[in-house]
């Protein structure tokens, strides 16, 4: 996942203080390599004053642009905005990275105070009538300006961003919009904080080691340590991950404990306590619908999709609709086989969601003789990273990596690597933070500490974050194949940022539409099982022996198993998102649980025993992470990535020439071109669902 948030426009260099001293570590660009954050100097108390000063400086720059007495030009208006707000960029990039990955009470308070101010700051820019008049004047004379294509794209993006943000509203409606945006930002922050607290509090506490039967010794040790960290001696704690299903459900043999764990996940923020998120959701859904109406859109989904590849809610619904029937058929067949496996296990219960993972694994093992515990010894985290993720990138693109230990980090588990291009020049920096913490948001994501821009003379500083269970001291850091896929996925986002080759920060790297940005990351997942890559990293941590070909064959043959379930939970979440954000402004406040039930039924995504990947009450993506009306993008971009991989397979697979073509035509472009033409230039035609359905073993649509 790419972490998305709204920031100020562009960035501009601030002068180093004349004394050479720093009143605040964000006052001037970092003196570290590539302007990496100075986490050794940054204190929690530095963020709030830096936000305040950054916004003050940025508004002064914007006012100077808006009040410039010279006639509006591309350089004195559009480029000037791209250069503005440098200090605000610096503090924002560092703060939002840390508050998501390593928060505390102080940082939470800063976010609570500053989020509505940042929303108001955005409004102060986009609702500035003088500034918009200058932007419009430049846009109106665009045909005469003889701009290069990237500059033309930037001008168009700016103009329509202003329109979309309300620049054409009356003064009274602008005032309404400002209040709406401030309230939205406040509610989003409150939702995120309640969800983090609810997820922590919702962890399953187990009294007896016997109740953890089925877990490995390492997993039981980790559960004991988690309990000790919470000052619960003698007990065991299974922390919750962000999704409905939990990894331990595939291993726990005690069905009652499985049900308790599932219900702990299902109700984590629906307990009627201080962490209950439903009242916030009711307000957010209504507020967003009202904002869309104010801006001239029938729904918030229509408002959001204006600059996406899909363009309209109908296009999204048609896309999902193509997948529902084949997914339902696949999931029903899987459920039938799983129920048979339960009976074969001499059990007499009816399949429930908390049984699916365990018995799905049993079916997989019976059909393909594949056991996840048999795989784990071949997936040691550091080996996967350096000899898998990095190796594939080297084979495709010629880049190389060297770990460094001299740069400060925000938490001891974070690692840093120099990234060198094929000619040996430094391409950027890569940070990775892989282990779960109670003060870390769930899931996995990528973003930038520093954005690439030729205009600003900056190179990319990228980070990946995940939530893998950390091994107990003395235990090897083994991960599941799902975790391996996550590492390749997030590094695909990283490549999108590292290969950025644009002039303007607004168009650079992964600053793209939601239904485009997941394309490079999901495409990169394919290399995890590519033979030349797999044999390079998948070796037994004890013996050094490579993973046996027979086991590899089992993995590949089993790839289409459980796809009905996996796609079903994602389609359900996608439709849940679209239904919430398709509400009209006149719709009353919704009962969250009743709305959820009806939304899934109406869209036929209430697949039996396949719960939605996220319930409304813990759907961080859509309520606080910038993916409102955009969760479908994960599946839309699966279509794109399977199409692209199909092209690779038909043209020689993993080769440097193919990698260079993908880098040149997709990864380096950012948002410098429109998405449809960009994809057609690479693929040779419009995207289609054929390779996607084939890859998942689903029947083709008619």
N, C-alpha and C positions, 0 to 999 in steps of 0.2 A: 504494500500500500504506500502511496505517496502521501505524506502529511501535507494537507492543504490548509492554508489560512489566508486571510486578507492582510496585506501589508500596504505600506505607503507606496507611492509611485517611485519606482526606480531607486537611484542612489547617487549621492554626490560626495566628493572628497571634502573632509573638514580639515582645516589647518591644524597642525600639531601646535599645542600651546607654546607660546614664545619661551617660556621658562624650561620647556622640555619635561615638565612635571605633569602628572595626570590627576586632575581633581576626581575623575571617574574613569575606570578602565575603558569605557566606551566613548570617551571624549574624542579620541583620535583613532585612526586605523591601528590595528594590532601590529606590533613590531615582529611578531612571530612569522615563520615561513608561510607565504601565501595568505597572510592576515588571519591565520587560524586564531580562534578565541583564546584569550589569555585567562584560562580557567584558574591558574595559580594566583591571579590578582583579583579576579571577580568574586565579590562577596554577595550574598543574598540581598543585602541592603543596597547594593549598587543599582539593581535593575529599575526600581521605581523612579529614582531621580533621573536615570538615563532615559527612560521612556518620556518623562516630562520634558526634559531638555531636547530630546530628539524630535518630539512633536513640535516644540516651540521653534527650533531651527528650521524644520521642514516647512512649517506654515509661513515663516518669514521668506523662505526661498520661493514658495508658491505665490505669495503676495507680490514679490518682486517681478515674477513672470507675468502675473495677471495685470500689473500696473505699468508694465513696460510701455513707454511712449512710442517706441519704434513699431512700425507696422508688423503684424504677426508673420513670422516665417517658420519653416520647419525647425530650423536650428534654435531660434530664440524662444520657441514655445514647446515643441515636442521633445527635442533633444534636451532642452533645459529641464523639463520635467523628469526625463530619464536620469539626469544627474542629481536630482534633488533627493533629500532625505537619507543621506548616507549614515548618519549617526543612528537614526531610527531603525534602519536596516540592521546595523550591527547588533543593537540590543535585542531586536525582535528575533533575529536568527538564533542567537544564543539562548535567550530566555525560553522561547517556545520549545526548543530542543530539550532543555533541562526540566521544564515544568511537566513535560510529558513522560520523560524517562527517569527522573530522579527528584520528584517534588517533595515539598515539606510544607508545614503550616505557613511559613513566611512567604514562600513562592505562591501558594494558593491565594493568600491575601492580596499579593501584588496582582495576580491575574484577575481576581474579583474586582479590584479597583480600576485597573487599567483597561480591561477589555471593553467596557462601554465607552471609555475615553478614546480608544483606538477606533471604534466604530464612528464616533463623532468626528474624529480626525479625518477619516475617509470622506465623510459627508462634507466637511469643510473644504475639501479639495474638489470633489466631483460636483458639488452643488454651488460652487463659486461661479456666479454669472459672468464676471469679467473673464475668468479663465476659460470658461466654455466658449465664450464669444471668440476668443483667439483661436482655440482649437477648431471651431467651426469655420472660421475664416480661412485657416490653412487647408482644411479638408475640402472646402468649396472650390479652392483653386488647385486641387491636386493634379488635374490633367495638365496643368502648365508647368509643374514643378520639376519634371524630369528626374524624379526620385528613382533610386535603385529599388528592385523588388522588395528587399527587406525593409527599407524605409517606407515604402508604400504600405506594406502590411502593418507596420507600427502605427502609422497615421490612422489607418482604418480601425485598428484595434482600439486606439485611444478614443476616437470619435464615438464609436458605438459603446464603449465602456461608460462614457459620460451620459449618453442617452439612456443606457440601461440603468445607470445609477440615479436617474431622476433629474438630469440637468434641464429638461424641458418642462418640468412641473412649475406650477405657480408658487409664489412665495409661501402661501398658506399650506400647500401640499408638501412643499419641501420641509416645512417645520414638522408636519405630521410624520414624514419619512424619517427625519432625524430621530424623533422619539421612538419610532418603531425599531430602527437599527440599534439604538442604544438598549432598548429592552431585549431585543433578540440576542445581542452580545452578552448581556447579563444572564439571561436564561441559559444560554449555551454553556457558559462557564459554570453556572450552578449545576447543570446536568452532569457535566464532566466530573465535577468534584463529588457529587452524590454517587455517581456510578463507581468511581474509584473506591470510595469508602464502602459502598455496598458490596462490591466485589471482594474486598478484603474481609469485611465482616461476614460475608456469606460462605467463606471457606468451610469445608466439612471437617468437623472435629470428631475423631474416632478414638474411643477409649482403649480398644484392644488391638494388639498386633494381629491377632487371629482374624479380625474383621478385614484385614488388608490382604488376605490370601489372594494370590494371583499376581501381586506386584513383585517386582524384582527386589533383591536385597538393597540395591542402590536407591530404588524409588522409596522403599520403606525407610531407609536411612534419611533420605531427603525429607520425608514426611515427619520423622522424629525431630529433625533439625528445625523444620518450619514451626513445629509446636514449641520447641525450646525457645526459639526466637520470639515467640508470642508469650513466653513465660507460662507455658502449659506443660510442666514436666510430667513425664509418664504417658502423655497422650500423643496423638499423631494428627497432623493437619494436612489436608489435601487442598491447596489453594485453587481458586477458580481461574480459568482462562476466560477470554472475552466472549467466546462462542457458547451456544447452547450446550452442545455436546462437550464432554470433558475427556481428555486422553485416558484417564484411569478407568473409564467405563469399558474399555476394551480388554481390561485385565482382571478387574475385581470379580472373584467367583461368587461372592456373597450377594445374592440378588437384592436383598433388602438394603444393603449398603449402596449398591448401584442406584437404586431408586432414590435413596436419600441424597446422593450426590447429584443426580439429575435434577431433583426438585430444588436443591440448594442453588443450582445454576438458574433454573427456570424462574425462581421467585426472588432472586438476589436483591432486586430493587422494587419489590412489590410486597413489602411487609408492613406497610402502613406506618413506618418509622421515619426517622429524620433522613434516611437515604432513599425513600420512595420517590421515584422520578415521574410518576404518572401525571401529577398536577402540572409539572413543567411541560410535559409533552402536549397536554391539552392546550396550554397557552401558546406554545411555539407553533403548533399546527395552524391555529386560528390566526395568529399574528402574521405568519408567512403568507397565508391566503389573502389577508387584507392588504399586505404590502404589494403583492402581485397585482391586485385590482387597482390600487393606487397608481401603479406604473403601467397600467393598460393591458394586463395579461389576465386570461381567464383562470389561471391557477399558478401556484408557485412552480410547478413542474414546467409549465410553458415558459415562465420567466427564466428559469435556470438554463433550459436547454437551447437558448437562442444562439449560443456560440459553440455548442458541442457538435461532434461529427453527426450525431443522430438528428439534431435540429428540433424535433418535435416529440411530444409525448406519444402521439399516435405511432410514430416510427419505432419508439421503444416498445410499446405494447405489441405491435405487430411482430417485432423481433422475438420478444419473450413468448408470444403466442405460438410461434413456429416450434418452440422447444418443449412446450408443456405436454403435448400428447406423447411424443416419444419418451420423455422423461417419466411420465406416469406409467407407461407400459413397462419400461425398464425397472422402475422401483417396485411395481407390483410383482414382477417376476422374481426380483431379488427377495422380496418379503416372503414369497411362497417357498423359496429355497431355504430361507432362514428359519421359517416355521418348521419345515421338515427337519432341519438340523436340531432344533429344540426337542422335537419328538425323538430323534435318534439319540439324544443325550439323556433319554429316559426322564424328560421333564414334561409336565402337563400344563404349563401355563401358556397364555396367549402372548404373542410378541408385543412388546411395548417399546417406546423409544429408548429406554435405558438398557434394553437388551440388544439393540441392533448392532452396536459396535462389537460386542463380545462374540455374538453368534455370526455376524458377518465375517469376522476374522476366522471363525471355525470353518465356515463354508469356503472361504478363500484357501485355508490350509488344506481342507479336504479335496477341493477341486484342483488346486495348484501346488499343494504341499508346501505352502509358504507360511512361515511363522515370523512375525515382526521381531521377536526376540532372537531369532536366528540371524536377522539382518543387522541388528544394532552393533555387534562387534566389528562390523566393517565400516561403520560411520563414526569415526572419532572426529570431533568438531574441528580441530586445527588442521587435520589432514584434509577434511572436506573443503575447508576454506582455502588453504594454500595450494593443495594438489588437485583440487576439483574446480572450485569457483574461479580462482585466479588462473589456473592452468587453461581452462576453456577460453577465458578472455585473451590469454596470450596466444593461443592457437588461432583464434578468430581474428584478433585485431593487432597482435604483436606487442601488446603492452606488458609491463612487468611491475613487480611490487617488492618493496623492501620495508620491513617493519622498523619503526623507530620508537625510542623510549624517552626522548627528550622533550616531547610536547606535553603540556599539562592537559589533563582530562577532568571531566566533572564527576567521575566515579571510578574506583580502581579497576573494575572489570573492563573498562573501555580500552581498546587497542587502536593504534594509529599506524597507517602505512603510507609511504611515498608511492605514488603511481607514476611510472615513466612511460612515455610514448615509444613507438617503435624505433624512433631515431635517437632515443636515449634522453630526450629533453623531459623535464618534469611536466606531467599532464595535470596533476592535482594531488590532493590528499584524501585518504579514505579512513574514516573512523568506523568502528563496529562495536556494538554494545548488545550482546546476545542473551544475557541471563535475566530471568524473571526476578522482580523485586516487588514487594507490597506497595511501594510508592511509585511504581511504573504503570502507565496505562497498558491495557491488554493489546495483543496483536503484534504486528510487525510493520515497520515503515521506513521510509527513506526521506531525507531532505538535505538542504544545504546549510552549512555554516557561512559559506561565501559563494556567491553566484558568479559564474563565468560571464565576462563581458569585455569585448575588445574596446568598447567606448570607455570603460572604467579602468581597463588594464588589469583586470582580476582573473585569476584562474579558480577552478572549482575546488571547494573543500566540502566533501560529501560525507554523510553518515548513514549507516544502517542500524536499526534497532529491532530486536526480537524479544521473545519471552520464553526461551528454552529453560527447562528445569536444570539448575546447576547441580552437578554431581557433588556428593558429600566429599569432604576432604579425604584424599588418598584414593578416590575412585576415578576411573577413566571417564572423560567427558564424552560419553556416547550419546548419539541423538537418533531419532527415528528418520525414516526416509521422508516423511512429511516435513520434518525440520530441514533436511537436506534441500528439499524443494524450496522451502521458504528462503534459505540462504541464496540459492540461485535466483529466485524471484526478486528479492530486495536488491541484489547486486545488479540485476537488469535495470532497475531504476537508477542505480549508481552509475552504470554505463551511460545512461541517458544524460545524466548530469555531467559526468567526466568528459564525454565527447562533445559537449556543447561547443559550438563554434560560431557564435553569433556576436553581432556588434552590440545589440541592445539587450539589457537585462530582462526587460518585460517579455521578450520573445525567446529567451535563452533556455536551453536544457529541458528540464521537465516541467517548465511553466506552460503546460498544454492543457487541453480539455480533458476532463475526467475519462471520457470514453476514447481517449487516445493514450493517455499517460500510462495505463496499465498494459498497453500493447508491448513495449520493450521488455518489461519485467516478466510478463507471462511467457513471452517468446524465449527468454533466457532460461526458463525452467527446462526446456527440451534437452539442454545439454547435460543435465544431471544423469541421464540414462544413455547418453551417446557412448557407444563402445569405447572409443579412444579416450574419452574423458573418464568414464566410470572406472576403467581398469587402472587409471592413474591415481585415483584417490581411495577407492573402496578396497582397503586391505585390512586384514585382521589385526586389531591393535595388539594382540598378544604375540602372534607368530609372524606377522608381516606378510602372510600369504594373501594373494589377491582373491577377491570374491570369486567363487567358482562360477563357471559359465552356466552350469545347471541352475544355480540360484538366480543368476541374472535372467535366464530364460523364464523362470517362474515369476519374477517381478514383472517382466514385460507381458507375459500371458495374463497376469492378474490385473493389468492396468485397467481393463474395461469392467472389472468386477466392482460393484458398489457405486458405479457412476450414476445410476438412477437416484440413489440416496444423495450423493454429493451434489449433483446438479439440482436435485429437487430442493434441498435446503437453501441453495443460493437463489433459485428462481422465486421461492417463497419470500425470501428477504427482499429481493428486487421489487416484487409486486407490492409488498408491504410498504416499502419506501414510496413507490409511485402512487399508491392509493392515498397515503397520508398527504402527499404533496399535490394531489389532483383535486383536493377539496376546494370548493368555491368560497369566496369571501362571506357569503351569506349563510354558510353551514354553521350550525351551533357547535359549541364545544362537544367533543366526542368522549364517550366512555372508552378509555384506552383498550381495555380487554375485549369489549364488545366490538369495537371497530376492527381490531386485529382479526377476530374470528370471522367477521363478515367479509373483510377484505380478501382473506385467503380463500374463503369459500367462493366468492364471486369470480375470482380469477382462476379457479380450479387448481390452485397451488397448495391446497390443504391435503397434500399427499399423505395417505395413512401411514402413521408411525415414522414420518419424516418431518420432524419439527423444523420450523424456520431457523436458519443459522443464527439469527439474532431476533429476539422479541423486541417489540417497540420500546419496552422499558429499559433495555440495555443495548440499544442500537446506536453506539457512539458515532459511527460513520455519519449518520444522517442528522443527528441532533446537535453534534458539537464538533464535527471533524471535516466539514465542508463538502460532504457527499450527499447532501439533500437532493432528492430526485436524480441521484447519480450512481446509486449502487448497482444498477443494471450494467454499468460500465465494465465491471469485472468480466461479465459474460460476453458483452459486445467485443471487448478486446481479446477474449479467448478466440472468438471468431477470427479476428485480425491475426492473432499470433499463430493459430493453426494454419491459416492461409499462407502466411509467410514461411512457416516451417515446411509446409508442403512444397513451396517454391524451392527452398534449400535442398530438400530431398531429391527433387527432380533436376537439380543443377549441381550435384557433386557434394552436397552435405557440408561438413565442417571444413572449410578451406579458407585460407587467408583472403583470397579474391572475393569469395562470397561475403565474408565478414566486412571487408572494406566497402563493398557495395551497400550493405545494410547500414554501415556507419555513415557513409556519405549521403545516402538517400533518406534515411530515417533518423538515426540516433543523433546526428550532428545538427539537424534542422531546427529542433525546438518547434516554435510556432511561426517560423519564418514563411511558411506556405500554408495554404488551406489543406485540411486533412484528406478530403476525398481525392483531389488530384495527386497529393503526395503518395497516398497508398496505391492508387492506380498506376503511378509511374513505376513503383517497385514491383507490384504483383501482376500488372498487365491487364487488370480488369477490376470491376467492383468486388467488394468482399462478398463471400457467400458462406452458408453454414455447412456445406458439404464436408470439408475436412474436419470441422469441429465435431459433427455427429459421428463420423467415421472413427476419429481418434478416441471417442468415448464408447464406442460399441453400441450406439443408439441407432434405431431404425431411421432411415432417411425420410424426410418429409416429402409429401406429394405436392 
